[in-house]
Amino acid sequence: MQRNAQWEKRREQIEQNFQLLHKILNRPISRFEKTVVDFCFALYFQLIGNRIKIKVDHNAARMARDIFCKYFPDTVEEMLRELLRDPEGYIQKVEEYESVCPPPMIDFGTETKTFKLIMNDPARQMEETRTELALLSSIISCNGNAYYALDIGTGNGRLARVMENSIRCISGNQKGYRVFGVDLSEKNIEDANTLNKKTGASIVFTKGDMNRLLFPSDVFALVNSASASYLNPKHRRPFDIAEMARVLSPDYGRATVTNPTENFSLKEYSYMMMRSNRKTYLNPMNIVQVMFLGQCGAQIEDLMKARPEMQVTTTNDMMNMLKRTLRAEIVDVGNWPLEGGPPLFWGFTFSVNGKTKESLGRYIDVREKQRKHEDWIPLDRVKAVTVKEYPHTPALRMVS
Ligand SMILES: C[S@@+](CC[C@H](N)C(=O)[O-])C[C@H]1O[C@@H](n2cnc3c(N)ncnc32)[C@H](O)[C@@H]1O
């Protein structure tokens, strides 16, 4: 694709948005705002919340703590090395471990009515901005090819829609493209499809697991995963990262991943939401709605403390596995907020090359064998849509 006026304009808008978001996110919390959050927490989790049982099975957690370290090494990087050396052995080990310690189920609902509140938070918009930056750098080198993009753990399709809007906006009338979204939750996929109809988008949403993507290798120009891989148990994260690297095009592909950091706690997150999106969170009705999501957040927080396989992966561990083990190139890495509190999110963008695909060789062979028993989506049979069908280009949202 030629570098064109729309591309330049979009890049400028996104960079401005990026700076603005950092500025908003860095604002420290005032004593008043902190008191409001503390009050809502006490009200919800001590008075009302006491009646809401957070489901953490402590016996299962104790057993997992005893057994996990016998099966798996300390870091995700070492787990990935094992997977690449002996894919079938590692898969078998995961199955064995999970037959004794089934991973906890986290049903993260992204029902539009409540989820739209947090979707407007600057912390979440930062994820969107990072995805758009990755998209810009991949679309420019995708000259002459249909542009395929994938959003993993898409929820109700927030990032998939950002991706489609952006491609529409910058691709002019010439190129075909298709955006896909996969999520483990059937309910979230239903919501995503409803929004597809409402917004006139043509994203293909399918139920699927990030650890077993049903797509051929080397096909995607953009792979995105926003606040989803941290919900995947630690010993499965090597599958997730290997799958992203497998489906990513080695020529022009970019993968971007965001997740909460190890500093993340529901309370710190609430402080950040309050200080950066005061307009929304000074409204008690909004706080109550978000508390429903908070219930799931509280469960995740407790699970992260209780179960070894639910601990978050650090930025360092992630960088090491990509650079040293997969020999991928890190395009960009960043935390936010930068000031005013601990960094609660991190994100990075990477690209893969021939060496990465070589490191993945045995793993890819195993996936190709499994393909015979799985219903893979053949991209060449999905019609690439031209942007002519979309006369309306939505403007980029700006936070103020
Ligand atoms: C916090 S939500 C984020 C949704 C969306 N990416 C966003 O940022 O708006 C996490 C999503 O990851 C999905 N998820 C969790 N484990 C998954 C897996 N193994 N494969 C695919 N999706 C998964 C959940 O169902 C949920 O929709």
Ligand as a Chemical Component Dictionary entry (heavy atoms), coordinates in Angstrom:
data_LIG
# 
_chem_comp.id                   LIG 
_chem_comp.type                 NON-POLYMER 
_chem_comp.pdbx_formal_charge   0 
_chem_comp.three_letter_code    LIG 
# 
loop_
_chem_comp_atom.comp_id 
_chem_comp_atom.atom_id 
_chem_comp_atom.alt_atom_id 
_chem_comp_atom.type_symbol 
_chem_comp_atom.charge 
_chem_comp_atom.model_Cartn_x 
_chem_comp_atom.model_Cartn_y 
_chem_comp_atom.model_Cartn_z 
_chem_comp_atom.pdbx_ordinal 
LIG C1  C1  C 0  -11.029 -8.507  29.842 1  
LIG S1  S1  S 1  -11.834 -9.190  28.481 2  
LIG C2  C2  C 0  -11.147 -8.194  27.184 3  
LIG C3  C3  C 0  -12.018 -8.147  25.959 4  
LIG C4  C4  C 0  -11.466 -7.292  24.809 5  
LIG N1  N1  N 0  -10.165 -7.751  24.346 6  
LIG C5  C5  C 0  -11.390 -5.847  25.203 7  
LIG O1  O1  O 0  -10.308 -5.418  25.646 8  
LIG O2  O2  O -1 -12.389 -5.144  25.086 9  
LIG C6  C6  C 0  -10.976 -10.722 28.261 10 
LIG C7  C7  C 0  -11.580 -11.630 27.192 11 
LIG O3  O3  O 0  -10.701 -12.739 26.965 12 
LIG C8  C8  C 0  -11.517 -13.880 26.724 13 
LIG N2  N2  N 0  -10.710 -15.101 26.930 14 
LIG C9  C9  C 0  -10.247 -15.595 28.094 15 
LIG N3  N3  N 0  -9.565  -16.737 27.878 16 
LIG C10 C10 C 0  -9.591  -16.963 26.538 17 
LIG C11 C11 C 0  -9.063  -17.992 25.687 18 
LIG N4  N4  N 0  -8.378  -19.023 26.178 19 
LIG N5  N5  N 0  -9.267  -17.870 24.372 20 
LIG C12 C12 C 0  -9.992  -16.854 23.841 21 
LIG N6  N6  N 0  -10.529 -15.866 24.600 22 
LIG C13 C13 C 0  -10.327 -15.915 25.925 23 
LIG C14 C14 C 0  -12.671 -13.705 27.696 24 
LIG O4  O4  O 0  -13.786 -14.476 27.343 25 
LIG C15 C15 C 0  -12.935 -12.198 27.587 26 
LIG O5  O5  O 0  -13.859 -11.900 26.584 27 
# 
loop_
_chem_comp_bond.comp_id 
_chem_comp_bond.atom_id_1 
_chem_comp_bond.atom_id_2 
_chem_comp_bond.value_order 
_chem_comp_bond.pdbx_ordinal 
LIG C1  S1  SING 1  
LIG S1  C2  SING 2  
LIG S1  C6  SING 3  
LIG C2  C3  SING 4  
LIG C3  C4  SING 5  
LIG C4  N1  SING 6  
LIG C4  C5  SING 7  
LIG C5  O1  DOUB 8  
LIG C5  O2  SING 9  
LIG C6  C7  SING 10 
LIG C7  O3  SING 11 
LIG C7  C15 SING 12 
LIG O3  C8  SING 13 
LIG C8  N2  SING 14 
LIG C8  C14 SING 15 
LIG N2  C9  SING 16 
LIG N2  C13 SING 17 
LIG C9  N3  DOUB 18 
LIG N3  C10 SING 19 
LIG C10 C11 SING 20 
LIG C10 C13 DOUB 21 
LIG C11 N4  SING 22 
LIG C11 N5  DOUB 23 
LIG N5  C12 SING 24 
LIG C12 N6  DOUB 25 
LIG N6  C13 SING 26 
LIG C14 O4  SING 27 
LIG C14 C15 SING 28 
LIG C15 O5  SING 29 
# 
